């Protein structure tokens, strides 16, 4: 028999999710920020209450959106949040390593999102590339209009952006699959660490795999994906488009490894939390620091920055 609603296990998570959805409508920016954590209550319910309780929670939110918002928002919720939370919760329950929990939950969410996108476009009789390019063009146009109204940037920058408007839209439409996967990976990472944080603060035991993020690293074979994707981009054409998408995902993976190296450095040197905040704020704000962090992740394969030790001088 299918389990019924359990206020103890599902009441608070349901209220939290509906609260975030309400903020998305009333205060869009705040709702967008908190929306990243929407899978968290679902994961908590899955791990603490069991698979059946988690499925019921997803079903309740899906039904609520279906009735009050329509079919499309309900589908989006299931693909982006429901699937991600379900797969991650299963990985945590099995004490799988962090990278597997994050990767497979993001991959599952992306796969279902792409599938639902194809179904939606088939119903609308619109091509995938055409739809994505229109959506990207609309967002780029909004950015241009916002910069004009705020009078940000020089007139030369505005003219350059408007001149390359179609090229920018086409580029983003080509790398849309990789951007979708990277977005899901970021959401999965945030929710995994948020779950660890709240579980620790509330002293709730979760079957996390015993590991430290500061010691995490990619397998050595990952460098071949970097080389192959780079070669595919150089060849251009259809192969170049595939290579570009693969390159975006691989560079993001090495960026995370670079972040792990930075975390290790900050932990071993016992820097204050303010230094942590400033460091990561600057990394996220400055493209050059993002590039340096990616470089640290790539060269960590050979340099092994986290095991470098100063050799003490020994007198004869």
N, C-alpha and C positions, 0 to 999 in steps of 0.2 A: 504493500500500500504506500502511496506517495506521502511523504511527511507533510504535516500541517504547519501553519505559522506558529513559531515559538517566540513569544515576546522577549524572553530572556536572552535567547541566542541571536535573534534577528531584529528586535525592536530598535535598539540604539544604532546599529549599523544602517538600518533602513532610514532612520531619521537623519543621520549624518549625510547619506547620499542624497536624499531629497532636499536637504538644506543646501548642499553644494549646487544642485540643479536650480534651486530657487535663486541663489546668488548669481548664477550664470545669466539669468533673465534680468534681475534687478540691478546688480552691480557687475557688469560683464568682466571687467579687469580682474576683480577679486575672485569671481567665479572661475575665470580661466586659470588663475594661479592655483587655487584650491582644487580645481578639477583634475590636476595631475595626481592628486592623492585619492581620487575616487575609487580606484581598485583596492585601497588599503582596508576599508571595512569588510569588503567581500573576502579578501584573503584571510583576514582575521576570523571571519565566520567559518570559512572552509576548514581552517586548521584546528580551531577550537571546538567547533560544533559538529564537524564532519562534512563529508561531501554532500549528503542529502540536504542539510541545512543551508549550505552555500548555494546549491542549485535553486532552492526555494527563494532565497534572497535575490538572486539574479532574475528569477521569474517574476517576482513582485515588482521590481524596478522596471523591468521590460514591459509588464502589463500597465503600470502607471504611465509610462511614456507613450505607450501605444494608444491609451485612452485620451490623455490630455495633450499630447504633443504630436502624435501622428506616427506613421509607420517608419519613416526615415530616421528620426531621432532614436527610436527604439532599436533599430538595426545597428546604428552607429554605436550606441551604448554597449550592445552585446559584443560587437566586433572589437572595439577599442578597449573596453574595460572588463567586460564579463569574461571573455576568453583569456585575456592576459592574467586576470586574477585567478581563474580556475587552474590554468596550467602551472602558474607559479606556486599556488597552494599545494598542488600535487607533488611538485618537486621538493618543497619544504617538508612536507609530511614524510617523504622518503629520505630526508637528510641529504639531498643532492647538493653538490657544490654550488656556490653562488653563480658562477658563470653559466652553468647549465640551467639553473632556475631562470636567470635573466634572459638568456639567449632564446630558449625554447618558448618561454611565455611571450616574448616580443615577436618571435617568428610566427607563432600560432595566431596572435592578434593581427599581424600584417597579412598573413595568408587569408584569413577570414574576411578582413577588410577589403582586400583586392577582389575576392570572390563576390562579395556583396556589391562592390562597385560595378563589376561586370554585369551582375543581375539587374542592378538599378539602371545602368546605361542601356541594357537590352530592352528594358521596359520603355525607356524614353526614346529608343531608336537613335542613339547618339554614339559616335565613336569614342573610344577611350582617350586617344591622343587629343582629339578635338575638345573633349570635355575638360581635360586637365589643362590644356593651353588656355582655354577661356577662363578657367578659375584662376590660374596664375596671372594672366593678363589683368584680370579684375583687381587682384591684390596689389600688383605692381602699380596700377593706376591709382588705387587708394593711397599708396605710399607717396606717389608723386604729388597728388593733390594735397595731402597732409603737409608735405614739405613746403609746398607753395603757400599754403594758408599760414603756416607757422614761420615762413620766411627763413627756413633753415637751409644752409648750404649756399654756395655761390651760384650765380646765374650760369656760369660755365658748367658746373656740375649738373644743374637741372637740364641744360640743353643736351649734355652727354647722355644722361639717363633717358631722356625722351627720345633721343636719336637711336639708342640701342634698346628701346622698349621691347620690340618684337624678339630680338635676340635673347634678351634676359628671360622673357616668357617661354621661349622655346627651350632654353637650357634647363630651366626649372621643370618644365614638363617632361624632359628626357630623364632627369634624375629623380623624378617623383617617387618611383619605387624605393630607391635607397633612402630618400628623405623620410618616407613613411616608416621604414624599418628602423632607422636611427632614432626617430621620434619615439617609437615603441620601446626601443632599448633604453632611452633616457628615462621614460616613464617607469619601466620595469626596475631600473637601478634605484630610482628615487623611492619607489614603494618598498623595495627589498630592504634598503637601509632604514627607512622610516619604520618598518615593522620591527626590525632589530632594536631600534631606539625605544619605541613605545613598549615593547615586550620587556626590555631591560628596566625602564623606568617604573613600570607597573609590576615588575617582578613576576612576570608570567613566563612559564617555561615553554619554549618552542623548540622543535627538533631541528634547529639549524645545524648545518655542517660546520664542524670546528675548523675554522680557517680565519686568516687575517687578510683584509683587503690590501694592506700595505705590502704583503708578500705575493700578491697575485701576479701572474704573468701569462702571456700567450704562449702556446706551443711554438717551438722553433720553426715548424713547417709552415707557420702562418706567413712567413716572409715570402714564400712562393706565390701566395695570393697577391701580395703587394707587387711583385715583379710581373706576374702575368697580367694583372689588371692595368699596370702602367704600360706594358707592351701593347695591350689591346687598345688603349686610348690613343697611342701613337699611330696605330694602323688606321683608325678612323672608321667611318661608315657605321653599319649596324653593329659590328664587333666593337667599335669604339664606344657606342652607347652602352653596351653591356659592361664593358671595361670601366667606364666612368661610374656606373652604379656600384660595381664591385669595389672600386677604389675608394669611394665615399665611405662605404661600410668598413673597409679594412683600416682606413686612416682613423676613423672613429674608434675602432678597437685599440689601435696603438695609442690614441689619445688617452683612453682609459688606463692603459698600462703606464703611460707617463704620469698620470694623476696618482697612480698607486706608488710610483717612485717618489713623487713629491710628498705624499702622505707619510711614507717611510722616513724621509728626511726630517719632516717636521716632528714626527713622533720621537725619533732617536735623539734629536737635539732639544726636545722638550720645550718647544716654543709656546708662548702664551696663545690663548684662543684668538686674541686680536690679530696676531700675526697670521694665523690660519685664515681668518676672514679676509684680511687684506690680500693675502696671496691668491686665494681662489677668486676673489672679486676681480683682481687685475687679470688673471688668466682668462676669465670669461669675458672680460671687457676688451682686451687687446688681441687682435688677430695674430700679431707677431708672437705673443706669448702662447697662444694656442698652437702655432706652428712649432715653437720650441718644445712644448710639451709633447707633441707628436714625435718630434725628433728624439727626445729622451726615451720615449716608448720604443721606437725602432732600434736605437743603438743600445738599449738596455740588453738586447739579445746577445751582444758581444761584450759590452763593457761591464754588465752586471753591476750597475751603480749601487745596488743595495747591499752588496757584499764587499765593496771597496773599503779597505781598512788601511790606516797609516801604519807603515812598518816601523816599529820602534828601533832606534839606533842602539847597536850593541858594540861596545868597545872590545877590542881584542885583549 
